Amino acid sequence: MAKNLVFIIPAAGSGTRMHSDIPKILLPVEDKSVISRTLEAVSSYSSITDLKVSCVIVTTAELTDELTSLVKKTFPDLSFLVTTGGATRTESVSNGVSLISSLVPDIAPDDIVLIHDGARCLVTEEVINGVVSGLKASPVCVAAVPVKDTLKITKTEDNKTSVVSTPDRSSIYAVQTPQGFRYETLVKCYDYAKEMAVNPTDDTALAEMLGIEVAISEGDYSNIKITTPEDIAVAASILGKRL
């Protein structure tokens, strides 16, 4: 039975699509920064679970000191480490994985690790708990929602893009985070990524490459990722409706 729950929070993205000089994780959503709201969700979940919760934040070298100070001041009871990311998401998460045993010396193979985007600041306790619960029956579990739009498979030839086919959307899900792993499985996945030099945009894709079952738990359409300036306004609207 799992005793530990470690969150890995990738927060090293450049945020170029925000068109702002301020890193997107520090942009305000109402009265709190994006990363503060994300960490607030982690802290909130720690108060309702029997698991011992800790956190590895992976960020840029420029933000390391600022985020360390923020966590110490705002979340004094949260066990955490801050480290720098790599050139890709996979390298960044791998850096976080390598620190788990230092942060949690008694980490066990069946303990739980949740990878959750630092920019996905509206995640709820219910979504987190859904992934944690899903790991009772599967080594990997991801929060996801059914797609609402019709999707098209396309091809591009001679600078012209055209439709190839229309997949049945009833079997297609949009993946969110948290993406959950048993610790032993996570290490296996990231050892594989390093050995094969693969760089998927989705952590659970590594499990798929290894033939490991990936379960889906119910996500939430409000669990958006802050990517463009419009997302800040949408996030503020969602928060207003939650009050």
Buried (B, 14 or more C-beta within 10 A) or exposed (E): EBBBBBBBBBBBBEBEEBEEEEBBBBBEBEEBBBBBBBBBBBBEBBEEBEBBBBBBBBBBEEBBEBBBEBBEEBBEEBBBBBBBBBEBBBBBBBBBBEBBEEBBEEBBEBBBBBBBBBBBBBBBEBBBBBBBEBBEEBBBBBBBBBBEEEEEEEEEEEEEEEEEEEEEEEEEBEBBBBBBBBBBBBBBBBBBBEEEEEBBEBBBBBBBBBEBEBBBBEBBEBBBBBBEEEBBEBBEEBBEEEE
